[in-house]
Amino acid sequence: MKKGCRTTLLIIVLVGFVCGMGLLAIVIFLAGGGSEMWAFPSRESVAILDVQGAIFDNSDILKQLKEYADNSSVKAIVVRVDSPGGAVAPSQEIYEGLKRAKEKGKKVVVSMGAVAASGGYYVACAADEIYANPGTITGSIGVIAEFPNLQGLMDKVGIKFEIIKSGLYKDTGSPFRPMTPAEQELLQSMLMDVYNQFVEAVAEGRRMPIEEVKKYADGRIFSGRQGLEYGFVDALGTQSDAIRRAAALAGIKGEPHIMKKSKRRFPFGGLGESLLHQYFPATQSSYAPVLYQLR
């Protein structure tokens, strides 16, 4: 074979190899959902569950929580909460998921980061014990709904909307007209029902009378140290303190083994991941608008 032909063949093989590896990397990344779990050891472990940022898409958290709950080597779960809150239902689903993990014998301890408020605090109430830093911002027990009113702007630009609806309340919250008193009453009633669910969850989790919870359940925020004083936190300490406490509650002797889910970095760095998300937008999280939020 001539030298030029061998060189061309070598280039073709190398290009094919690089393309194949790139395709394999994409398949592995998509199949893994962008994350990986450290190999589960046989010895008793404390697992870390991160609840970070606004709580809207909780699918990864619930999947990870189920894996921990079903793993016999996991004796305790430390939930690191660093969230200002979010939508009601996703917060409630994480709360219920933690309760189910406890029913399977797992000890659950929450470690609050910079912020664990509203929906973040809702999640924390499922724990056996709550640890906070003295300067943690927590509380904000309440529910809010916000509806913009753009009628004045629409009038200025000469735009009017003709609404055809099947029922009296079908366009409640429309930004193109003021809300009627009946609509305000309807939404207020719904919000108070969700608020009462929040208060009941706090009262159950903290073993406090509902009236005692309501003294502080007016949307106010308070520090971790104040939360300890009011009965909404069990102890002040770091995440390491929470891990040691979780291990003790689970009866683990000595230094516990830590199990944690880590973010899988896409091969070739951030550029590769950016290109993947550009050409495969389905891999990105999408947050649907919500009517009311815990914050």
N, C-alpha and C positions, 0 to 999 in steps of 0.2 A: 504494500500500500504506500502510495506517495506521501511525502511529509505533509503537503498541504491538505490532503484528504484526512490524515490522522488528526491534524490540528482542528479541522472543521468538525470531525466526529467528536473529539474531546470537548469542544465548546458546546455542541448540541447536548452531550451527556450532562455536562455541568449545569447548563440552563435547565434541562429537564429535572435534574436533582433539586435545584433551588426552587423551582416552581412546585415540585411535588412536596417538598418540605413546607413551603408556604401554605399550600392547600391543606396539608395535614394539620398544621398549626391552627388554621381557621376552623377545621372540623372539630378538633379537640376543644378549642375555646368555646364554640357554640354548644357543643354537647355538655360541657361542664358548667354552663351558665355563668362563666366568668369568675368562678370561685373554686376553692379546693378545701378539703378537710384533711388535716394532719391524720396520719394513720392511727387508728384507735389502738391503744395499748391494752394489755390484759389486766394491768394493775389498776387499782382504784384511782379515779381522777376527778378533778374539778374542771368543769367546762365553762368557757367564757362565751356569753351571748351579747353581741353589741346591738344596742338600739340607738342609732345615731341619726341626727337630723330630723326634719319634719316627718311625721308618721303618716304616710299615704299608701305607698306600695310596701306591704309587709310580707310578700310571698317568700322572699329569701329567709326572713327571720323565722317564719312559721316552719319552713322546711328544715332549717337548721335545728330549731327547737324540737321537732319531732325526732330527728336523728339522735339528739342527745337523750331524749326521753326514752327511746327504744334501746339505747345502748346500756348494757348491764355494767360496764366498767365505769360509767358516769354515775357518781354518787351525789354530786351537788352541782348546781348551776349558778354561776355568778353573772347577773345581768348588768352590764355596764350601760347605764342610761345617760345619754347626753342629747336631750331633745327638748325643744320648746313646746311640743305638742303636735297636733295635726288633726286628721279627720276622726270622727267618733268611732265608726265601725272598725277600722284597722286597729285602733288602740284597744278596743274591747276584745278583738280576736287574739291579740298578743296576751292580754290579761287572762283570757280563758285558757290559752295554750299553756301558760305557766301553771295555772291551777291543775290542769290535767297532768302536767309533769310531776307536780307534788303528789297527786293521787297515785302515781306509779312509784312513789317512794323517794323521789329526788328532793333534796333540800335546795331551796331557792333563796339566794341573798342578792339584793340589789345594791350596786355601787353607783352613786350619783356623781356625775362629772360636773362640768361648769353649769349646765342647766338641766333640770329634770322637772319640768313644769307642765301643768294641764294634762294633755294626753300622756306625756312622759311620766307624770306622777300617777296617772291612772294605771299604767303598766306596772309601776313599782308596788302598787297596793296588793298585788298577788303574791309578793314575797313573804317568806318566813320572817325575814328581818331586812331593814333598810339602813344602809350606811350612806352618809353624806359628808362632804367636806364642809368645814365651817362656812365657807363663802359660796357654797352651791346655791343657785337660785332655783327655788322649788315652789310648790303651791300652785297658784292660779287655778284653783278648783272652780270650774264654771264652763259655760257654753256660750258661744257667740255666733250670730248670723249677721251678715252684712249684705245689703242690697243697694247698689248705686241707683240714683235717680237722675237720668239724663234728659228729662223732659224739657228743661229750660234750654239746654244746648240744642236739642232737636227743633224747638220752636224758633231759635235764632237762625238756623240754617234752612228752615222751611220744610222739615221732614215730619210727616205724620204716619202713624201706623194704624191700620185697620185690623183689629183682632177678631178672629172667628174661633170660638172655643166650645168645647162640649159641656162644660160645667162652670159654675160661678167662680171656682177657685183655681181653674186650670192655668191661668197666667199669673198666679200669685208670685210676687217678686219681680215682675217685669220692670226693666230699667227705664221704660218709656212712659211711665205714668206714676203718680203718687200711689202709695199703698192705702187701701181703704181700712177703716177701723176694724171691720170684720176680719180682714186678712191679717192685720196686726195681732188680733186676739187669737186667731188660729195658729199663727207661727209662735206666738208667745207660749201657748199651751203646749205645743210640740217641744219647744226648747226646754220648758220646765220639766217635761217628762224625762228628757235626756239628762238634764241636770240632776234630777232625783236618782236616776240610774248611777250617775257618777258618785253622788253622795253616799248612796247605799253601798257601792263597791268600796269606797274609802272606809266607811264605818265597819264593814265586814272584815276587810283586810287589816285594819288597825285595831279592831276590837274596841271601838269607841261608840258611844251613843250617837245617834244621828244628830240630835240637837247640839252636841258638842262639836261635831264636824261642821255643822252649819255656821257656827260662830266665826269660822275662818274660810268658809266656802262661798265667798263673795267676789271671787276673782283676784283677790290680793295675792301678791307674791311675798315670800319670806326667805330668809337665808337658811342654810342647813342648820346653823346653831339655833335659830328661832324655831325651826321645824322640830328639833329635838325637844325644845322647851314646851311646844304645843302638843307634842305627842304624835307627830307625823313622821318622825325619824326615830330609829332605835339607838343609833350610835354615830359618833363622828369618827371618820377614818378614811383612809385611802382605799384604792382598789385592792392593794395587797392585804390590807386589814380585812376587807370583805372576803377575800379568798381564804385566808386563814380561818376566819369564822365559819365559812361554809364547810370547810374541811372538818372542823371540830364538830359542827352540827351533824355531819354525815358519819362521824366516828372514824375518820381517816387519821392514822397515826403518822407522825412525822411530817416532813415537807410534802405537800400534795403534788401529784403530777398534774400539769396544766394542759388542757386540750382547748384548741382554739381554731376557728375557721379563719383562713387568710385569703386575701384577695389574690387571685391568680393574675400575674402580669402577662399581657399579651406579648408573644415573641416579637423581638425587634423594637421593644420599647413603646412609648406613648404614640409615636407616629403610626406604628402598625395598628394599634387599637383605634386611633382616630380614623384611619382609612377604612377599617372594618365597619365602624359605626356609620361612616358616610355611605358606604355601598350596601350595608345590611342594616338599615334603620330599625328593623324589628328587634335587634339586640339591645336597643335603648329602652330605658324605663319611661313610661308615659303616665302622667298623673292626671286623672280626670278631675274636673272642677267639682267642688263639694259645696253643699248648701250651708252646712254648719260645721263648726270646728271646735275642738277643745283647745282653747288657748286663753 
